């Protein structure tokens, strides 16, 4: 099954209710497809967990987009179920990323660092196994519930009750993307440098990216062909900064825990752990430098685009 990034059949003139049913059905299908695979067959393909996590994010984005066309009584519990699944998948995915990076980490490639590599592999494997148990339990507890919610909610779509209420899908697209481009570009113009601020920008970028995936067919090809790849690229850049920051904190926590529980063993692994921590720290300034170059390209692209929605969105 494809990841469901792009949704065929959407047009600017179609009613919001029809678009909502199409989008929600497509987004929910991805979650329902990957949840049992991630819960029951994670060793078959590491992408199952990754696609489940991304699928829940895209589904949540669709719920935000069409919130005014959905009954709150049914919208809220569906969002809560998705959040539960996303957190379980996210925990497992984070340890997958950590594990995948260990064997190729240069600070752990030397003979003196081998004890640290062995220790970290064992530690991470244990944490990943525990995360898998939680993911499987989550699938067992809410999998059937989400299947019911995902079948029921699209049938309850009604005319949007926002003020102003969009006349069609294209008007809804203009309202949503105008707001998101304005918010995202304002944060870019602020030129964030600290990891926390960069992570906040990355979250805003995710919202913009998932909205573009829904509304792309309402605009000229430049949105999908030029703007979207730029948003994807900064997500990757900032993701590397965030992964490095999280990895550093995780290693510090492991080292401190080891110091408290088995201090006599810490000297055997400390050199490797400290070396890996230092290597991760070096990725942060490199990521910031790459972001600076990307920022210039983004602002120049926004200035040059002729789409009215984009021009309006970057006007402060």
C-alpha positions as CSV (number, residue, x, y, z in Angstrom):
1,X,0.0,0.0,0.0
2,X,1.2,3.5,-0.8
3,X,1.8,6.0,2.0
4,X,-1.2,8.1,0.8
5,X,0.8,11.3,0.6
6,X,-1.2,12.6,-2.4
7,X,-5.0,12.1,-2.7
8,X,-6.4,11.9,-6.2
9,X,-9.8,13.2,-7.2
10,X,-9.8,16.5,-5.3
11,X,-10.8,19.7,-7.2
12,X,-11.2,23.3,-6.1
13,X,-14.9,23.4,-7.0
14,X,-16.0,20.4,-5.1
15,X,-18.1,20.8,-2.0
16,X,-16.1,20.8,1.3
17,X,-18.3,17.8,2.5
18,X,-17.3,15.7,-0.5
19,X,-13.6,16.6,-0.1
20,X,-13.7,15.9,3.6
21,X,-15.1,12.4,3.0
22,X,-12.4,11.7,0.4
23,X,-9.5,12.9,2.4
24,X,-10.5,11.4,5.7
25,X,-11.2,8.0,4.1
26,X,-7.8,8.0,2.5
27,X,-5.9,9.2,5.6
28,X,-7.7,6.7,7.9
29,X,-7.0,3.8,5.5
30,X,-3.2,4.3,5.9
31,X,-3.4,4.1,9.7
32,X,-5.7,1.0,9.6
33,X,-3.3,-0.7,7.2
34,X,-0.1,-0.1,9.0
35,X,-1.3,-0.5,12.6
36,X,-1.5,-4.3,12.6
37,X,1.7,-4.6,10.6
38,X,3.6,-2.4,13.0
39,X,2.2,-4.2,16.0
40,X,2.5,-7.7,14.8
41,X,5.4,-7.7,12.2
42,X,7.8,-5.0,13.1
43,X,10.8,-7.1,12.2
44,X,9.5,-7.7,8.7
45,X,10.1,-4.0,7.7
46,X,11.2,-1.2,9.9
47,X,9.1,1.1,7.7
48,X,5.8,-0.3,9.1
49,X,6.3,1.7,12.3
50,X,7.5,4.8,10.5
51,X,4.6,4.8,8.1
52,X,2.2,4.3,11.0
53,X,3.6,7.3,12.8
54,X,3.5,9.5,9.7
55,X,0.0,8.2,8.8
56,X,-1.3,9.2,12.2
57,X,0.1,12.7,11.7
58,X,-1.4,13.1,8.3
59,X,-4.8,11.8,9.6
60,X,-4.6,14.3,12.5
61,X,-3.8,17.1,10.0
62,X,-6.9,16.2,8.0
63,X,-9.0,16.4,11.2
64,X,-7.7,19.9,11.8
65,X,-8.4,21.0,8.3
66,X,-12.0,19.7,8.3
67,X,-12.8,20.3,12.0
68,X,-15.6,22.8,11.2
69,X,-17.3,20.2,9.1
70,X,-17.2,17.5,11.8
71,X,-19.4,17.0,14.9
72,X,-17.3,17.7,17.9
73,X,-18.9,14.9,19.8
74,X,-17.3,12.4,17.4
75,X,-14.2,14.4,16.3
76,X,-12.7,14.7,19.8
77,X,-12.6,10.9,20.6
78,X,-11.2,10.1,17.2
79,X,-8.4,12.7,17.7
80,X,-7.7,11.1,21.1
81,X,-7.4,7.6,19.7
82,X,-5.1,8.8,16.9
83,X,-2.9,10.5,19.5
84,X,-2.7,7.3,21.5
85,X,-1.6,5.4,18.4
86,X,0.9,8.1,17.4
87,X,2.6,8.2,20.7
88,X,3.0,4.4,20.8
89,X,4.4,4.4,17.3
90,X,6.6,7.4,18.0
91,X,8.2,5.7,21.0
92,X,9.0,2.7,18.9
93,X,10.3,4.7,16.0
94,X,12.6,6.8,18.1
95,X,14.4,3.7,19.4
96,X,14.5,2.3,15.8
97,X,16.3,5.5,14.7
98,X,18.7,5.2,17.7
99,X,19.5,1.6,17.0
100,X,20.0,2.0,13.3
101,X,22.5,4.8,13.9
102,X,24.7,2.9,16.4
103,X,26.6,0.4,14.1
104,X,27.7,3.2,11.7
105,X,28.6,5.8,14.3
106,X,32.3,6.6,13.8
107,X,33.0,7.2,17.6
108,X,31.9,3.6,18.3
109,X,34.0,2.1,15.5
110,X,37.3,1.8,17.4
111,X,38.3,-1.2,19.4
112,X,38.3,0.9,22.6
113,X,34.8,1.9,21.9
114,X,33.5,-1.6,21.3
115,X,32.3,-2.0,25.0
116,X,30.2,1.1,24.6
117,X,28.8,-0.1,21.3
118,X,27.8,-3.4,22.8
119,X,26.3,-1.8,25.8
120,X,24.3,0.7,23.9
121,X,23.1,-1.9,21.4
122,X,21.9,-4.0,24.3
123,X,20.3,-1.1,26.1
124,X,18.5,0.2,23.0
125,X,17.4,-3.2,22.0
126,X,15.8,-3.6,25.4
127,X,14.1,-0.3,25.2
128,X,12.9,-1.0,21.7
129,X,11.4,-4.4,22.8
130,X,9.6,-2.6,25.6
131,X,8.3,0.0,23.2
132,X,7.0,-2.8,20.9
133,X,5.1,-4.3,23.8
134,X,3.4,-1.0,24.4
135,X,2.7,-0.6,20.7
136,X,1.1,-4.1,20.5
137,X,-0.9,-3.3,23.6
138,X,-2.1,-0.1,22.1
139,X,-3.1,-1.8,18.9
140,X,-5.0,-4.4,20.9
141,X,-6.7,-1.8,23.1
142,X,-7.7,0.8,20.5
143,X,-7.2,-0.8,17.0
144,X,-10.8,-1.9,16.7
145,X,-12.1,1.3,18.2
146,X,-10.2,3.4,15.6
147,X,-11.4,1.1,12.8
148,X,-15.0,1.9,13.9
149,X,-14.3,5.6,14.3
150,X,-12.6,5.8,10.9
151,X,-15.6,4.2,9.2
152,X,-18.1,6.3,11.1
153,X,-16.6,9.8,11.1
154,X,-16.6,10.4,7.3
155,X,-20.3,9.6,7.2
156,X,-21.0,12.4,9.7
157,X,-19.4,15.2,7.7
158,X,-21.7,18.3,7.5
159,X,-21.5,21.7,5.9
160,X,-18.7,23.8,7.5
161,X,-19.9,25.9,10.4
162,X,-16.9,28.3,10.5
163,X,-17.2,32.1,10.1
164,X,-16.8,32.7,7.3
165,X,-17.8,29.4,5.9
166,X,-15.9,28.4,2.7
167,X,-18.1,28.0,-0.4
168,X,-16.1,25.1,-1.7
169,X,-12.9,23.1,-1.2
170,X,-10.8,25.7,-3.1
171,X,-11.9,28.5,-0.7
172,X,-11.1,26.3,2.2
173,X,-7.6,25.7,0.7
174,X,-7.0,29.4,0.5
175,X,-8.0,30.0,4.1
176,X,-5.9,27.2,5.5
177,X,-2.7,27.7,3.4
178,X,-2.8,31.5,3.7
179,X,-2.8,31.1,7.5
180,X,-0.1,28.4,7.6
181,X,2.2,30.1,5.1
182,X,1.9,33.3,7.1
183,X,2.7,31.6,10.4
184,X,5.6,29.5,8.9
185,X,7.2,32.4,7.0
186,X,7.0,34.7,10.1
187,X,8.9,32.1,12.1
188,X,11.5,31.7,9.4
189,X,12.0,35.5,9.2
190,X,12.6,35.5,13.0
191,X,15.7,33.4,12.2
192,X,15.6,30.9,15.1
193,X,18.9,29.5,16.2
194,X,18.3,27.6,19.4
195,X,17.3,23.9,19.1
196,X,14.0,24.5,20.9
197,X,13.0,27.3,18.5
198,X,14.2,25.3,15.5
199,X,12.1,22.3,16.7
200,X,9.0,24.7,17.0
201,X,9.6,25.8,13.4
202,X,9.8,22.2,12.3
203,X,6.4,21.5,13.9
204,X,4.9,24.4,12.1
205,X,6.5,23.1,8.9
206,X,4.9,19.7,9.4
207,X,1.5,21.3,9.6
208,X,2.2,23.3,6.4
209,X,3.5,20.2,4.7
210,X,0.6,18.0,5.5
211,X,-1.9,20.8,4.5
212,X,-0.1,21.2,1.1
213,X,-0.5,17.5,0.5
214,X,-4.3,17.9,1.0
215,X,-4.7,21.1,-1.0
216,X,-2.1,20.8,-3.7
217,X,-4.6,20.3,-6.5
218,X,-6.3,23.6,-5.8
219,X,-3.2,25.6,-6.9
220,X,-0.8,25.8,-9.9
221,X,1.9,23.1,-10.1
222,X,4.6,25.4,-8.5
223,X,3.1,24.7,-5.1
224,X,3.7,20.9,-5.4
225,X,6.8,21.0,-7.5
226,X,8.8,23.8,-5.9
227,X,7.4,24.9,-2.6
228,X,6.6,21.5,-1.2
229,X,10.1,20.1,-1.7
230,X,11.5,23.1,0.1
231,X,9.3,22.4,3.1
232,X,10.3,18.7,3.0
233,X,14.0,19.7,2.9
234,X,13.8,22.0,5.9
235,X,12.0,19.2,7.8
236,X,14.9,16.9,7.1
237,X,17.5,19.5,8.1
238,X,15.7,20.4,11.3
239,X,15.0,16.7,12.0
240,X,18.7,16.0,12.1
241,X,19.2,18.8,14.6
242,X,16.4,17.5,16.7
243,X,17.6,13.9,16.5
244,X,21.1,15.1,17.6
245,X,19.7,17.0,20.5
246,X,17.4,14.1,21.6
247,X,20.3,11.7,21.1
248,X,22.6,13.8,23.3
249,X,20.1,14.0,26.1
250,X,19.4,10.3,25.8
251,X,23.1,9.4,26.1
252,X,23.5,11.8,29.0
253,X,20.6,10.1,30.8
254,X,22.1,6.6,30.1
255,X,25.5,7.7,31.4
256,X,24.0,9.3,34.5
257,X,21.8,6.2,35.2
258,X,24.8,3.9,34.8
259,X,26.8,6.1,37.2
260,X,24.1,5.7,39.8
261,X,23.4,2.0,39.3
262,X,26.8,0.4,38.4
263,X,29.5,3.0,38.7
264,X,32.3,0.5,38.5
265,X,31.3,-0.4,35.0
266,X,31.1,3.1,33.7
267,X,34.8,3.5,32.8
268,X,34.5,0.7,30.3
269,X,31.9,2.5,28.2
270,X,32.3,6.1,29.1
271,X,34.8,6.9,26.4
272,X,32.6,5.6,23.6
273,X,29.5,7.3,25.1
274,X,31.2,10.6,25.5
275,X,32.6,10.3,21.9
276,X,29.2,9.7,20.5
277,X,27.7,12.5,22.5
278,X,30.4,14.9,21.1
279,X,29.8,13.7,17.6
280,X,26.1,14.4,17.9
281,X,26.8,17.8,19.4
282,X,28.8,18.6,16.3
283,X,25.8,18.0,14.1
284,X,23.9,20.9,15.6
285,X,26.0,23.8,14.3
286,X,26.2,22.0,10.9
287,X,22.5,21.8,10.8
288,X,22.1,25.5,11.8
289,X,24.5,26.4,8.9
290,X,22.4,24.4,6.5
291,X,19.2,26.0,7.8
292,X,20.7,29.5,7.2
293,X,21.2,28.6,3.5
294,X,17.8,27.1,3.2
295,X,16.2,30.2,4.9
296,X,17.7,32.5,2.3
297,X,16.3,30.3,-0.5
298,X,12.8,30.1,1.1
299,X,12.5,33.9,1.6
300,X,13.6,34.5,-2.0
301,X,11.2,31.9,-3.3
302,X,8.3,33.4,-1.4
303,X,9.2,36.8,-2.7
304,X,9.3,35.6,-6.3
305,X,6.1,33.6,-6.4
306,X,3.1,35.1,-8.2
307,X,0.4,33.0,-6.5
308,X,-1.9,35.4,-4.7
309,X,-2.4,33.1,-1.7
310,X,1.3,33.0,-1.2
311,X,1.8,36.7,-1.7
312,X,-0.9,37.4,0.9
313,X,0.5,34.8,3.3
314,X,4.0,36.4,3.6
315,X,2.7,39.9,4.1
316,X,3.3,40.9,7.6
